[in-house]
Amino acid sequence: MTTITSLEQGLFSAADALRSKMDASQYKNYLLGTVFYKYLSDRMLYYVLELLSDQPDGTLEQAQQIYEENAGDQELINELRLSLGYIIEPKYTYNSILQAVNNHSFQVNQLGDAFNKLESIAPDFDGLFNDYDLYSNSLGSTAQKKTDTIANVLQAIGKIELVKTPGDSLGDAYEYLISQFASESGKKAGEFYTPQQVSELLTRLTLVDKDYSNGMAVYDPAMGSGSLLLNFKKYVSNPERITYYGQEINTSTYNLAKMNMILHNIDPANRRLRNGDTLDEDWPAEEVNNFDAVVMNPPYSQKWAATKGFLDDPRFSSFGVLPPKSKADYAFLLHGYYHLKHSGVMSIVLPHGVLFRGAAEGKIRQKLLESGAIDAVIGLPANLFYSTSIPTVIVVLKKDKSDRNVMFIDASKDFEKVKTQNKLREADIERILATYAKRADVDKYAHLASFDEIKENDFNLNIPRYVDTFEEEPPVDVKQLAAEMQTIKEEEAKVTTKLKQAMAELIGTDPEGQQLLEQLKDIL
């Protein structure tokens, strides 16, 4: 009988088998992939138990035995395919592979064959385990050492109950694990994870004064692990009515997002994910501007093609110029804005340069302001992200504004320092959201700027032009300062006198020492 441990304990025990061998950005592929495969396998076995046993609360071992006895039953196979969308043969279940590990007959090709079989079953699983390199030299210098390393990972994760967890706890735990890898991976994490607090803020900004109880479509064109999209589940009244659209250029990260969606029980019909380059090829082409919410944390100031042909691309054509080749910030912004529904809201995190840089970016910014597209500019604290320490800004955009005012919020000083990172507290998020919703000035924190005011500033959106956070130094009491200086001077004189007296009693033990002593006395 397998001893059950908590998900966190099991994962970090498995991580110990890899931690000394490779970087966190590599071993996440092994741990996340193993958790995912075990979840699919255990889910299927428990379903077999439910269908064929009078003890639906039985163990995985009992389920494995029943499954092996009925593996030739075509009716069972059809039911599994129909209800789960996949099937894992008895010899490839996680339980069966774990038995091989425990009786020392396990070989890594057994796990490789299991992955290949699952990937070939449905497009949903295609390529999901590409990064799970069973023959990597990082696992060990010999075939046996590689086998032992993988076996240790399988045993540690084998002790975790993944299926019978309440509510969304598995998805949340998976999310937590991704965040831990992001923090350990440092700069390499920017491509796949936005800190949870920033994700929450981006999501909730798009939901202010909105009612999506009848359903909504959300879109993240640079989705990473999908965490930002999945936040919507927590903040709308009917989460099962959300349709998720996401695109990601990095194949490994795209696969991670697919796993994340499956583990959060998102129905296949409600998730449309694509592995592709958001800027080079527009997607989705059929549903051009059909999204209630667009959220994005794209890579900052990344290079992009910016070829002349893009001037005919409907995402950019109405602006007459293209964002510069050296900085794709506005290219991502315009892509997301193009796909926004007329009544929708978009929130995007970008570097502060988008607020004041000139040339083509200045022209794009002016046109957006003239059309009333920019609804708010929110300055965030520095060092919030694993990938960069620079301060960033959230730009909120709308298409149905009745005015051209812009709400400026300087939230750069509200945070908690946790080890080497800064972190938004729940109170900081609530303050931003309340201020954004109220759209009224708050001394040294927020200002609702009129279009004329922005025009007078040459369409420069640099936050200090609108929110004065300058704190005057308290007036100096010159009389008190003079008295303190006099006291210090008197104390200094007393100490000097005592030092001179002590030096006078000293005698050098040789001519050189005596000469040095005389020099010190002269200095005093």
N, C-alpha and C positions, 0 to 999 in steps of 0.2 A: 504493500500500500504506500503510495507516494505521500510524503509529508507536505502539507500545504503551507506556503509562506506568502507573505504579502507581495504584491506586484513590485513595490519599490525594493524590498529586500532581495527578491529573486533577480531583478534586473541588475542591481548593483553587485550582487554576487557573480552574475554572468559577466559583468563589465570587468571584474577583477581578473578574469581569465584572459582578457584582451588588453587591459590598460597598459601593461608594461611593454606590449608588443607593437602598438600602433597608436596614432593620434585619434582623438575622440571623433573627428570628422570621418574617420574610416570605420571605427568599430561600431558606430551607430548603424551602419548598413547590416552588420551581423545581428545585432541585438533587436533592432526594429523588425528586420526580416524574419527572425526566429519567432518573435512574439506574434507577428501577423500569421505565420504559417500554423503555429500552435492554435491560435484562435479559430482559424478556419477548420482545422482538423477536429478540435474538441467540439466545436459547434455542430459539426456534422454527426459526430458520435453520439452526442446528447440527443440529437434529433432522432437518430436510429433507436435509441433507448425509449424515447417518447412514442415512437411508432410501433415498436415490436415488443416492448416489455411491459409487464404489469407493475414494474418498479421504476417509474420514470425518474426517480431521484437517485438512481444507482450510480456507481462509479464509472470512470472512464475505462477501467479494466473490464468491467462487466459489459459495457457498451461495445468494446473492441471484440469481445468473444461473440456476442450476438451478431455483430456485423460480419465477422468471418464466417459464421454459420449460415448467414443469409446473403452473402455477397453475390450469389448467382441468381437471386430473385430480381427479375427485370422490372417488376412492378415497384420494388423498393428503389432501384436505381433511377427509374423515371421520376419517382416522387422527390428524390433528393435533388435531381437536376432541376426540376420544376420549381421547387420551393427555395432552394439555396443558390441555384445558378452554377453549381459546380459539384464535382464528386472526387473523392480521394480514395484510391484503391486501398484495401485492408493493409497490404504490406508497406504502404507509404504514409499511413497515418502517423502523426507525431508520437502517438502512444506506442506504435509498433517500432518506430525508429529508436525511441527511448529504451524499449526492451532490449534492442540490439546493443545499445550503449551499455546498459547495465550488465549484460552477459558477455561483454567484451568482443562481440562479433561485428560491431559497427564499422563501416567503411564510409568515407566521405562521399563516394559516388552514389551511395544509397540515398543520401539527402539531395544530391544533385539531380538524380533521376526523379525524385519526388517533386522537386521544383519544376523541372521540365514538363512533367505530366500535367501539373496544375496550370502552368502558363499556356499550354496548348488547348485547354478546355474552352476558354472564352476570351474574347478581346479584353474584357475587364482585367484579366490577370496577365496579359501579354507583357513580357519583359520586366515584371515586378521584381524579380530576383537577380537581375543582371549584375547588380553591384555586390552580390553575395559571392565573393570570389573564394571558392573552397580550396583553391590550390595556390593561394597567395603565399609568398615566402614570409610575409609578416606573421603568418600563423605558426610558423616553425620551419626549421631548416631541413627536416626530413618528412617523408610521408606520414610516419607514425606520429611525429610531433604535431603536424597539422591536424591529424585525426584526433589526437588527445585534446587539443585546444577546442575544436568544434564540439567534441563530446562533453567537455566541461561546461560549455555554453548551453548545450541542450539539456544537461542535467539540472543546471541552476534554474533555467526557465521552465523546465518540466515540473518544478515544485509549485508553480503558480496556478491558481484557479482563475482562468481568464473569462469564461463564459458566464458562470453564475455570479455575476457582480451586479449590484443594484444600479438601476438607471443608466446613466452615461459614464459610470465611473471608469470603465476600461478606456473609453475615448479620452477622458480627462487625464487618466494616468499616462496614456500614450503621449498626450499633449505635454504633460509635465516632463516626460522623458526627453522629448524633442528639445524642450527648453534647457534641460540639463546639458545635453550634448552641445547645444548652441553656446552656452556659457563656457564650456570646456574648450570648444573649438575656436573661440575668440573671433578674429577677423574673418575666418572661413565661414562663419555662421550667417553672415549677412544675407547670403543667397537663399537661405531656407527658413529663417525664423525672424518674426517681428515680436519683440517682448509683449507679453500678454496684456500689460496695462495700456500700451500704445494701441494694440489691436482693439481692446475694449473701447477706447476713446474714439478711434476712427469709425468703428461700427456704430456706436451710439450717436455720434454726430449726424449720421445719415438718417436716424430714426426720430429725431426731435420733431414733435408735433405731427407725426405720421401714424396712420393706422393701417397696418398690413395684415389684419386678421383674416382677410379673404385670400391672402397669398401674395408673394412678391418674388421678383427675380433679382438676384445679386450677382455682381461680376467683379472679379479681381484679375486684371490682365498680367499681373506679375505675382502669381499666387504663392510661390514658395511651397511650404508644406501644407498649405490650405487652411492654416490656423485662423487667419483673418476672416475668411469666408464663414468658417464654422462658428464664429462668435455670434452670428445672427440667430442661431438656434436659441441662445440664452435670453434674447431680448425682444422676441416677438411672441404674440399670444398663441399662434398656431404654427409651430416650427416645421410641422410635416408638410406645410404648404409653401415652403421655400424651394425655389429652383436655383441651384448653384452653377455658375459658369466660371471657369478659371483656366488661365493659360500660363504655362511655365516653360522657359527655354531649356533649362537644365533637366536632362532625362532622369537622373537619379532623384532630384527633388520632385519632379513630376510624379514619379512612382511613389514617393513618400506621401504626397498629397492624396493619391488614389487609396493607399493603405489607410491613411488618416480618415478619409471619408467613409470607407467600409467599416472601420472600427467604431465610428460614430453613428453607425446604423443609418446612413443616408441612402434612401432608396435609389437604385440604379437609374430610375426614370427621372430623378430629381438632381442628378449630377452630370454636368457636361464639361468634362475636363479635356484639355488639349495640350500636347507637347509641341511647342512651336515658338517662333520669334514674333512677339507681339507687334513690333514696329515694322519689320520687313513685310509681313503678310497680315493684313487686317482679318481679324476673327472676333466674333462670329459674323460672317458676311450676310447671312439670311436675316438675322434679327439685329438690324443696324443700331437702332437707338431704343431698345426695349427694356432697359434696366432701371428698376426703382432705386437701386443703390449701387454705386461704383466705389470700391475701396482699393487703395493701392499704397504699397511702400516699395517703389521701384529702386533699382540700383542708382545711386546718386552720380550725376554728372558723367554718365557713361557715354562712350563714343557710339555713333550710329551712322548708317549709310548716308542719309541726307542728300541723295541724288536728286537731280532736277525733276525726275519723273514723279516724285512725291508731291510736287506742286499741283498735280492733277488729281491727287488722292483726296477724296471728299473729307477725310479727317483733317487735312491741312489747307486745302485749296482756298477756303474763304478767308484765310489770314494773309494771303499774298506773299508770305515769306516762310522759310523753314527754320526750325530751331537749328542752331549751329551743329556741325558734325562732331565737335569736341564735347558737346553737352546735350544729352538726350532728355533732360528734365522736362522741358515743355513738350517734347514729342510724346512722352508718356501721358502727360496731363491732357493734351489735346485728343489723344486716342481715347482715353477714358471718358472725356467730356462728350465726344462725338457719339459714344454709345449710351449716354445717359438719357433716360426717358424725360419728356418735357416736365413732368411733375416730380422727377427724382432728385436725389442729392448725391454728390460725389465728395469724398474726402481723400486727400493724398498727402503723404509726407515727402518733403523735398528739402534740399539745403537752402539756406537763406539767400543765396545768390539769385534765385528766381524772383526775389522781391525787388531787386534794384539793378541787375545787369542790363546793359543797353543793347544797341544794335538790333538784330532780329528779335531777340527775346524781349526787348523793350517795346517793339512794335506789336508783338503778340500780346503782351501784358496790357498795353493800352487798348487794343481792340476788345479784349475780354472785359476790361473795366467799362468801356463805352457801351457794351451790350448788357452790362449788369450781371455778368456771369459769376464774378467773384463775390461770394457772400461773406466770407470770414477769413482772417489770417491769424493763426494761433502760434505764438512762439513757444517752443518746448525747451526744457532744460538740456544742457549739453550732456554727453556721455550716457544716454539712455539705451543706445544700441550696442550690440556686441561687435558690429562691424566697423564702427567709427565713433570717435569721441566728440565730433563736431555738433554744435547745436542745430536743431532742425526746426522746420515750420510745417504746420498743417494748413493746407489751403482747402477751403470748403467752397464748392461751386454748385450753382443751380441754373436752370433754364427758364424758370417761370417767375422770376423776381419782378415785383412791381416798382422797385426803385433801384438805384445804383449805389446805395450806401454799402460800406464795408465795415464789418465788426472786427476791430483789432483787439487781441487779447495777448498780454505778455505774461505767460505762465512759466517763464524760464527760471524763476527763483523758488518755485514750489515743488519740492521733491524730497525723497529720503535717500541717504547714501547707504548702499548695501555693498560691503566689501569694496570692489573697485568700480562698481556700476552705480549710476543714479537710477532711482525708480520712482515712478509716479504712484502716489498713495491714492486710495479710493477717494479720500476727501479732496485731493487735487483734481481728480477727474470730475467729481460732482461739481466743484466750483467752476470749472471750465464750461461744463454743459449748462449749468444754471445761468451763467453770464452770457453764453451764446444765445440761449433761448430768450432771455430778457431783452437783449440788445439795448442796453443802457450803459452809460459811462460808469466806471468804477475807478476811483482815484488811484493812480499809480499802477493800475492793473488792466483797464479796458477802456476803449473809446470807440464810439460809433461815428465813423468819418463819412461826411457827405462826398458826393462825386466832385463837387466844386473844390473841396479841400484837397482831394487827391489830385485833381487836375492842376491846382496851384503848386503841388509838389512834383510836377512833371511826371505823374503816374508812377512815382517811386513809392513802393509799399514797405520800405524799411520800417519796422515797428517803432523804433525810438522817435520817428518823426510824428507819431500819432499818440503814443503812450509814454508820458514823461515819468520815468521811474527814479529820477534823481532825488536823492535824499540829502537835504542840507545838513552840514556838520553842525552840531550844537555849538552855541556861542561860547567863546573861551572867557573864563573869569580871570582877567589879567592880574588883578590884585592877589588872587589865590595862587596863580602860577608863580608870581614874583616871590611870595612867601615860601612856596615849595622849593624854588630854586635856591633861596637863601639858606633853607634848612639843609639842602643837599650839599651846598658849599661848606657849611659849618661842619657837617659830618665828614666831608672829604678832608678838611683841614685837620680834624682830630685823628683820622686814620693815618694821614701823612706824617704827623708828629710822632705817633706811636711807631711807625715804620722806621723813621729816622733814628729814634732811640734804639731800636733793636739792631739796626745796621751799625750804629756806632760801637756796639759791643762786639761785633764780629772782627776776626783777624784772619787773614789768609794764611794757609799752611805752607805756601811757597810763594816766591816773587810773582809768578804769573797769576796765581789766585788773588794775591793782594792787589795787583794792578786792576784786575777785573772788579774787585770789590770797590776800589776807589772810583772806578767809572760809574758804577751803580749809585754810589753816594752823590757823585756830581749830578747825575740825572735827577735824583730826588731833590 
